[in-house]
Amino acid sequence: MTQQPDTLTNTRPDALHIALDYAARGWRVFPLLPDSKRPATPGHRAADCDATDPWCRTGHAGWEQRATNRPDWITRAWSSNPAYGIGIACGPSRLVVVDLDTHKPGSEIPEPWHRFGITTGEDVLDHLAGAHGGTITPTYTVRTVSGGTHLYYQAPDTTRRFTNTAGKVGWLIDTRAHGGYVAAPPTTIGTSAYTVVDDRPPAPLPLFLLDLLGRDQRPALSTAQNGPQRLSNRPARSVGSGESVRDQDAYVDRVFDIAINGDVARGVAGLLDATEGGRNAALYVAAATVGKLVTRGLITEYVAVDRLMTAAAGHIAAGAYTHYEAESTILSGFRRAATRSAA
């Protein structure tokens, strides 16, 4: 698909041909009112439906039921009004679209993102991917009129029906699936247009996003394929010649006290203060920070994990993640610390 300009020019992109291109991809489209993200059809609410609309003879048909990939219907709709924008019904199109927003000036930035200086959904997603040992797979990408980003992913083959979420994955992150739609290029609002940033086919939804969206089951990953090892099945590192775990605990206490204004204290404070949507990322950042002590040989991994798990206990009890997931996140943070130290 030809990429669209960021702002309108005298030549309006041909919405009809682009809508037909979407249909050829298997996506179900429907018209949006000009200069709007509102569906053009139906022209009535479900509560006002009197079944006189041919689409509604067997019950009210909303935009999702009317979305189509039939070329004749698409041609008829956009020929009637070339100024229509394009909506894509995510569920019928077998898409999960990740909507990454940007911080609105003047609005509060929650912790731990304020402490980390993060103000965009893209950066939040990047941290969450690292916290879960995942990857943000390159995929079909759209820049929105507000400066945000839409990542189009293939919905997984599962009996679960994915629906819309708002903030479930993380701050500034929403998702669109069944019951949701996205305005697609070349839809225009005011003087700005939705634009294609990456035209590659949608990639499968990343596993870490499946986890965050609450998928019922997740395929088992072999540790040989970079899957995390369960800490409870690993022997603790030796404490050192003549040194007890109790001695190490006392040393950690002193380190934490001395570094009250340093990276370690900030990392653990971020973990303790983290709110819903940022708890796992806060654990990852704290682990990467405390992992510096492990990498330098100042404390053992056993002691570091114990302190981090103690700090994370409240989040585990609140259902933010399981004990095993917390352990996996901590290991990911330690690996990041080791990688940075070796760089």
Buried (B, 14 or more C-beta within 10 A) or exposed (E): BEBBBEEBEEEEBBBBEBBBBBBEBEBBBBBBBBEBBEBBBBEBEEEEBEEEBEBBEEEBBBBBBBBBBEEEBBBEBBEEEEEBBBBBBBBBBBBBBBBBBBBEEEEEBBBBBBBBEBBBBBBBBBBBBBBBBBEBBEBBBBBBBEEBBBBBBBBBEEEEEBBBBEBBBBBBBBBBBBBBBBBBBBBBBEEBBBBBEBEEEBBBBBBBBBBBBEBEEEEEEEEEEEEBEEBEEEEEEEBEEEEEEEEBBEBBEEBBEEBEEEBBBBBBBBBBBBBBBBBBBBBBBBBBBBBBBBBEEBBBBBBBBBBBBEBBEEBBEEEBBEBEBBBBBBBBBBBBBBEEEEE
